[in-house]
Amino acid sequence: MKLINKAGKEIKEGDVLTSFSGEKARFISGTPPHKPGSSGRVYVEEIEMTGKGRREYFPTVYALEWVE
């Protein structure tokens, strides 16, 4: 599976994402859904908090989705 944005572009490590609330973060990695009905997760490092470790979010926070 791959992670894409609304425009259909595949998201790669290091890409800068913008959340629905306008906060910027750098994409680290993700975990695809493990069963139907699951959305998976994305792991990011918030730009303003560089070096503070990664954060885990649902892909919808960044308008992303997993596709086959």
TORVEXKOL-338442 format. One record per atom (N, C-alpha, C, O): atom name; x, y, z. Coordinates in nm, 2 decimals. Layout:
BEGIN
+------+--------+--------+--------+
| site |      x |      y |      z |
+------+--------+--------+--------+
|   CA |      X |      Y |      Z |
...
+------+--------+--------+--------+
END
This chain:
BEGIN
+------+--------+--------+--------+
| site |      x |      y |      z |
+------+--------+--------+--------+
|    N |   0.08 |  -0.12 |   0.00 |
|   CA |   0.00 |   0.00 |   0.00 |
|    C |   0.09 |   0.12 |   0.00 |
|    O |   0.20 |   0.12 |   0.05 |
|    N |   0.03 |   0.23 |  -0.05 |
|   CA |   0.10 |   0.36 |  -0.05 |
|    C |   0.01 |   0.47 |   0.01 |
|    O |  -0.11 |   0.45 |   0.00 |
|    N |   0.07 |   0.57 |   0.05 |
|   CA |   0.00 |   0.68 |   0.12 |
|    C |   0.00 |   0.80 |   0.01 |
|    O |   0.10 |   0.84 |  -0.04 |
|    N |  -0.13 |   0.85 |  -0.01 |
|   CA |  -0.14 |   0.96 |  -0.11 |
|    C |  -0.21 |   1.08 |  -0.05 |
|    O |  -0.29 |   1.06 |   0.05 |
|    N |  -0.19 |   1.19 |  -0.11 |
|   CA |  -0.27 |   1.31 |  -0.07 |
|    C |  -0.39 |   1.33 |  -0.15 |
|    O |  -0.42 |   1.25 |  -0.24 |
|    N |  -0.47 |   1.44 |  -0.14 |
|   CA |  -0.59 |   1.46 |  -0.21 |
|    C |  -0.57 |   1.47 |  -0.36 |
|    O |  -0.65 |   1.43 |  -0.44 |
|    N |  -0.45 |   1.52 |  -0.40 |
|   CA |  -0.42 |   1.53 |  -0.54 |
|    C |  -0.37 |   1.40 |  -0.60 |
|    O |  -0.34 |   1.40 |  -0.73 |
|    N |  -0.36 |   1.30 |  -0.52 |
|   CA |  -0.31 |   1.17 |  -0.57 |
|    C |  -0.16 |   1.15 |  -0.57 |
|    O |  -0.11 |   1.05 |  -0.62 |
|    N |  -0.09 |   1.25 |  -0.52 |
|   CA |   0.06 |   1.24 |  -0.51 |
|    C |   0.10 |   1.15 |  -0.39 |
|    O |   0.05 |   1.16 |  -0.28 |
|    N |   0.19 |   1.05 |  -0.42 |
|   CA |   0.24 |   0.96 |  -0.32 |
|    C |   0.33 |   1.04 |  -0.22 |
|    O |   0.41 |   1.13 |  -0.26 |
|    N |   0.31 |   1.01 |  -0.09 |
|   CA |   0.38 |   1.08 |   0.02 |
|    C |   0.51 |   1.00 |   0.05 |
|    O |   0.50 |   0.88 |   0.06 |
|    N |   0.62 |   1.07 |   0.05 |
|   CA |   0.75 |   1.01 |   0.08 |
|    C |   0.81 |   1.06 |   0.21 |
|    O |   0.77 |   1.17 |   0.25 |
|    N |   0.90 |   0.99 |   0.26 |
|   CA |   0.97 |   1.03 |   0.38 |
|    C |   1.04 |   1.17 |   0.36 |
|    O |   1.10 |   1.19 |   0.26 |
|    N |   1.02 |   1.26 |   0.45 |
|   CA |   1.07 |   1.40 |   0.44 |
|    C |   0.98 |   1.50 |   0.38 |
|    O |   1.00 |   1.62 |   0.40 |
|    N |   0.87 |   1.45 |   0.32 |
|   CA |   0.77 |   1.55 |   0.27 |
|    C |   0.71 |   1.63 |   0.38 |
|    O |   0.69 |   1.58 |   0.49 |
|    N |   0.68 |   1.76 |   0.35 |
|   CA |   0.62 |   1.85 |   0.45 |
|    C |   0.47 |   1.84 |   0.43 |
|    O |   0.42 |   1.86 |   0.32 |
|    N |   0.40 |   1.81 |   0.54 |
|   CA |   0.25 |   1.80 |   0.54 |
|    C |   0.19 |   1.92 |   0.62 |
|    O |   0.26 |   1.97 |   0.71 |
|    N |   0.07 |   1.95 |   0.58 |
|   CA |  -0.01 |   2.05 |   0.66 |
|    C |  -0.13 |   1.99 |   0.71 |
|    O |  -0.21 |   1.93 |   0.64 |
|    N |  -0.16 |   2.00 |   0.84 |
|   CA |  -0.27 |   1.95 |   0.90 |
|    C |  -0.40 |   2.03 |   0.87 |
|    O |  -0.39 |   2.14 |   0.82 |
|    N |  -0.51 |   1.98 |   0.91 |
|   CA |  -0.64 |   2.05 |   0.89 |
|    C |  -0.64 |   2.18 |   0.97 |
|    O |  -0.72 |   2.27 |   0.93 |
|    N |  -0.56 |   2.19 |   1.07 |
|   CA |  -0.55 |   2.32 |   1.15 |
|    C |  -0.44 |   2.41 |   1.11 |
|    O |  -0.41 |   2.51 |   1.17 |
|    N |  -0.37 |   2.37 |   1.00 |
|   CA |  -0.26 |   2.46 |   0.94 |
|    C |  -0.12 |   2.43 |   1.00 |
|    O |  -0.03 |   2.51 |   0.96 |
|    N |  -0.10 |   2.33 |   1.08 |
|   CA |   0.03 |   2.31 |   1.14 |
|    C |   0.11 |   2.22 |   1.04 |
|    O |   0.06 |   2.13 |   0.98 |
|    N |   0.24 |   2.26 |   1.03 |
|   CA |   0.33 |   2.19 |   0.94 |
|    C |   0.40 |   2.08 |   1.02 |
|    O |   0.44 |   2.09 |   1.13 |
|    N |   0.43 |   1.97 |   0.94 |
|   CA |   0.50 |   1.85 |   1.00 |
|    C |   0.57 |   1.78 |   0.89 |
|    O |   0.53 |   1.79 |   0.77 |
|    N |   0.68 |   1.72 |   0.92 |
|   CA |   0.76 |   1.64 |   0.83 |
|    C |   0.72 |   1.49 |   0.84 |
|    O |   0.73 |   1.44 |   0.95 |
|    N |   0.69 |   1.43 |   0.73 |
|   CA |   0.65 |   1.29 |   0.73 |
|    C |   0.77 |   1.20 |   0.75 |
|    O |   0.87 |   1.21 |   0.69 |
|    N |   0.75 |   1.11 |   0.85 |
|   CA |   0.86 |   1.01 |   0.88 |
|    C |   0.83 |   0.88 |   0.82 |
|    O |   0.91 |   0.82 |   0.75 |
|    N |   0.71 |   0.82 |   0.86 |
|   CA |   0.67 |   0.69 |   0.81 |
|    C |   0.52 |   0.67 |   0.84 |
|    O |   0.45 |   0.76 |   0.89 |
|    N |   0.47 |   0.56 |   0.80 |
|   CA |   0.33 |   0.53 |   0.83 |
|    C |   0.31 |   0.38 |   0.84 |
|    O |   0.39 |   0.30 |   0.80 |
|    N |   0.19 |   0.34 |   0.90 |
|   CA |   0.15 |   0.20 |   0.91 |
|    C |   0.01 |   0.19 |   0.84 |
|    O |  -0.08 |   0.25 |   0.88 |
|    N |   0.01 |   0.11 |   0.73 |
|   CA |  -0.12 |   0.09 |   0.66 |
|    C |  -0.23 |   0.03 |   0.75 |
|    O |  -0.19 |  -0.03 |   0.85 |
|    N |  -0.35 |   0.03 |   0.71 |
|   CA |  -0.46 |  -0.03 |   0.79 |
|    C |  -0.43 |  -0.18 |   0.80 |
|    O |  -0.39 |  -0.24 |   0.70 |
|    N |  -0.46 |  -0.24 |   0.92 |
|   CA |  -0.44 |  -0.38 |   0.94 |
|    C |  -0.56 |  -0.46 |   0.92 |
|    O |  -0.56 |  -0.59 |   0.92 |
|    N |  -0.68 |  -0.40 |   0.91 |
|   CA |  -0.81 |  -0.47 |   0.89 |
|    C |  -0.91 |  -0.37 |   0.83 |
|    O |  -0.89 |  -0.25 |   0.83 |
|    N |  -1.01 |  -0.42 |   0.77 |
|   CA |  -1.11 |  -0.33 |   0.71 |
|    C |  -1.17 |  -0.24 |   0.82 |
|    O |  -1.19 |  -0.28 |   0.93 |
|    N |  -1.20 |  -0.12 |   0.78 |
|   CA |  -1.25 |  -0.02 |   0.88 |
|    C |  -1.14 |   0.05 |   0.96 |
|    O |  -1.17 |   0.15 |   1.02 |
|    N |  -1.02 |   0.01 |   0.94 |
|   CA |  -0.90 |   0.08 |   1.01 |
|    C |  -0.85 |   0.18 |   0.91 |
|    O |  -0.86 |   0.16 |   0.79 |
|    N |  -0.79 |   0.29 |   0.96 |
|   CA |  -0.74 |   0.39 |   0.87 |
|    C |  -0.59 |   0.39 |   0.87 |
|    O |  -0.53 |   0.47 |   0.79 |
|    N |  -0.52 |   0.31 |   0.95 |
|   CA |  -0.38 |   0.32 |   0.96 |
|    C |  -0.33 |   0.44 |   1.04 |
|    O |  -0.41 |   0.50 |   1.11 |
|    N |  -0.20 |   0.46 |   1.04 |
|   CA |  -0.15 |   0.58 |   1.11 |
|    C |  -0.04 |   0.64 |   1.03 |
|    O |   0.02 |   0.58 |   0.93 |
|    N |  -0.01 |   0.77 |   1.06 |
|   CA |   0.11 |   0.83 |   1.00 |
|    C |   0.19 |   0.89 |   1.12 |
|    O |   0.14 |   0.93 |   1.22 |
|    N |   0.33 |   0.89 |   1.10 |
|   CA |   0.42 |   0.93 |   1.20 |
|    C |   0.49 |   1.05 |   1.14 |
|    O |   0.55 |   1.05 |   1.03 |
|    N |   0.49 |   1.16 |   1.22 |
|   CA |   0.55 |   1.29 |   1.17 |
|    C |   0.63 |   1.35 |   1.28 |
|    O |   0.62 |   1.32 |   1.40 |
|    N |   0.71 |   1.45 |   1.24 |
|   CA |   0.79 |   1.53 |   1.33 |
|    C |   0.74 |   1.67 |   1.31 |
|    O |   0.76 |   1.72 |   1.20 |
|    N |   0.68 |   1.73 |   1.40 |
|   CA |   0.63 |   1.87 |   1.39 |
|    C |   0.74 |   1.96 |   1.36 |
|    O |   0.84 |   1.96 |   1.44 |
|    N |   0.73 |   2.05 |   1.27 |
|   CA |   0.84 |   2.14 |   1.22 |
|    C |   0.88 |   2.23 |   1.34 |
|    O |   1.00 |   2.24 |   1.36 |
|    N |   0.79 |   2.28 |   1.42 |
|   CA |   0.83 |   2.37 |   1.53 |
|    C |   0.89 |   2.29 |   1.64 |
|    O |   0.95 |   2.35 |   1.73 |
|    N |   0.88 |   2.16 |   1.64 |
|   CA |   0.93 |   2.08 |   1.75 |
|    C |   1.04 |   1.99 |   1.71 |
|    O |   1.05 |   1.88 |   1.77 |
|    N |   1.12 |   2.02 |   1.60 |
|   CA |   1.22 |   1.94 |   1.55 |
|    C |   1.31 |   1.89 |   1.67 |
|    O |   1.35 |   1.96 |   1.75 |
|    N |   1.34 |   1.76 |   1.66 |
|   CA |   1.42 |   1.70 |   1.76 |
|    C |   1.34 |   1.65 |   1.89 |
|    O |   1.40 |   1.59 |   1.98 |
|    N |   1.21 |   1.67 |   1.89 |
|   CA |   1.13 |   1.63 |   2.01 |
|    C |   1.07 |   1.49 |   1.99 |
|    O |   0.98 |   1.45 |   2.07 |
|    N |   1.11 |   1.42 |   1.88 |
|   CA |   1.05 |   1.29 |   1.86 |
|    C |   0.93 |   1.29 |   1.76 |
|    O |   0.89 |   1.40 |   1.72 |
|    N |   0.88 |   1.17 |   1.74 |
|   CA |   0.77 |   1.17 |   1.64 |
|    C |   0.64 |   1.17 |   1.71 |
|    O |   0.62 |   1.13 |   1.83 |
|    N |   0.54 |   1.20 |   1.63 |
|   CA |   0.40 |   1.20 |   1.68 |
|    C |   0.32 |   1.11 |   1.59 |
|    O |   0.35 |   1.09 |   1.47 |
|    N |   0.22 |   1.05 |   1.64 |
|   CA |   0.13 |   0.96 |   1.57 |
|    C |  -0.01 |   1.02 |   1.55 |
|    O |  -0.07 |   1.07 |   1.64 |
|    N |  -0.05 |   1.01 |   1.42 |
|   CA |  -0.19 |   1.07 |   1.39 |
|    C |  -0.26 |   0.97 |   1.29 |
|    O |  -0.20 |   0.89 |   1.23 |
|    N |  -0.39 |   1.00 |   1.28 |
|   CA |  -0.47 |   0.93 |   1.18 |
|    C |  -0.43 |   1.01 |   1.05 |
|    O |  -0.41 |   1.13 |   1.05 |
|    N |  -0.43 |   0.94 |   0.93 |
|   CA |  -0.40 |   1.00 |   0.81 |
|    C |  -0.49 |   1.12 |   0.77 |
|    O |  -0.45 |   1.21 |   0.70 |
|    N |  -0.62 |   1.11 |   0.82 |
|   CA |  -0.71 |   1.22 |   0.78 |
|    C |  -0.67 |   1.36 |   0.84 |
|    O |  -0.72 |   1.46 |   0.79 |
|    N |  -0.59 |   1.36 |   0.94 |
|   CA |  -0.54 |   1.48 |   1.00 |
|    C |  -0.47 |   1.56 |   0.90 |
|    O |  -0.47 |   1.69 |   0.90 |
|    N |  -0.40 |   1.49 |   0.80 |
|   CA |  -0.33 |   1.56 |   0.70 |
|    C |  -0.39 |   1.54 |   0.56 |
|    O |  -0.33 |   1.56 |   0.46 |
|    N |  -0.52 |   1.50 |   0.56 |
|   CA |  -0.59 |   1.47 |   0.43 |
|    C |  -0.52 |   1.37 |   0.34 |
|    O |  -0.51 |   1.39 |   0.22 |
|    N |  -0.48 |   1.26 |   0.41 |
|   CA |  -0.41 |   1.15 |   0.34 |
|    C |  -0.49 |   1.03 |   0.34 |
|    O |  -0.58 |   1.01 |   0.43 |
|    N |  -0.46 |   0.93 |   0.25 |
|   CA |  -0.53 |   0.80 |   0.26 |
|    C |  -0.44 |   0.69 |   0.20 |
|    O |  -0.35 |   0.72 |   0.12 |
|    N |  -0.45 |   0.57 |   0.25 |
|   CA |  -0.38 |   0.46 |   0.20 |
|    C |  -0.46 |   0.40 |   0.09 |
|    O |  -0.58 |   0.38 |   0.09 |
|    N |  -0.38 |   0.36 |  -0.02 |
|   CA |  -0.44 |   0.30 |  -0.14 |
|    C |  -0.35 |   0.18 |  -0.18 |
|    O |  -0.23 |   0.17 |  -0.15 |
|    N |  -0.42 |   0.09 |  -0.25 |
|   CA |  -0.34 |  -0.04 |  -0.29 |
|    C |  -0.26 |   0.00 |  -0.41 |
|    O |  -0.19 |  -0.09 |  -0.46 |
+------+--------+--------+--------+
END
